[in-house]
Amino acid sequence: MGRLKGAGKVYLQAAADAYGSYAFACLHTGKLPEPRGRGGGAP
């Protein structure tokens, strides 16, 4: 968790696959991520 000016508290969601050399990260302004429209995220 951290703070960004103008956004307030932000949360980092990250995942990494060392075998495939793949990683991604998303910043969210709430503890639960918003649905992304592709069937993922919180119900």
C-alpha positions as CSV (number, residue, x, y, z in Angstrom):
1,M,0.0,0.0,0.0
2,G,1.1,3.5,-0.7
3,R,-0.2,7.0,-1.5
4,L,-0.4,8.9,-4.7
5,K,-1.0,12.6,-4.8
6,G,-4.6,13.1,-6.1
7,A,-5.5,9.5,-5.8
8,G,-5.0,8.8,-2.1
9,K,-4.3,5.2,-1.0
10,V,-3.3,2.7,-3.7
11,Y,-2.8,-1.0,-3.5
12,L,-0.5,-3.1,-5.7
13,Q,-1.6,-6.5,-7.2
14,A,1.4,-8.3,-8.8
15,A,2.2,-11.7,-10.2
16,A,5.3,-13.2,-11.7
17,D,6.3,-16.4,-13.5
18,A,10.1,-16.9,-13.2
19,Y,10.1,-19.9,-15.6
20,G,8.4,-18.0,-18.4
21,S,10.0,-14.6,-17.6
22,Y,6.5,-13.1,-17.3
23,A,5.2,-10.6,-14.8
24,F,2.4,-8.0,-14.4
25,A,1.2,-5.5,-11.9
26,C,-2.0,-3.4,-11.4
27,L,-2.6,-0.5,-9.1
28,H,-6.0,-0.2,-7.4
29,T,-7.6,2.5,-5.3
30,G,-9.5,0.0,-3.2
31,K,-8.7,-3.2,-1.4
32,L,-10.7,-5.2,-4.0
33,P,-9.9,-4.9,-7.7
34,E,-12.6,-3.6,-10.0
35,P,-14.1,-6.0,-12.6
36,R,-12.3,-5.5,-15.9
37,G,-15.1,-6.5,-18.3
38,R,-13.5,-9.7,-19.3
39,G,-15.2,-11.9,-16.7
40,G,-12.4,-11.4,-14.1
41,G,-12.4,-9.4,-10.9
42,A,-14.7,-9.3,-8.0
43,P,-18.3,-10.4,-8.6
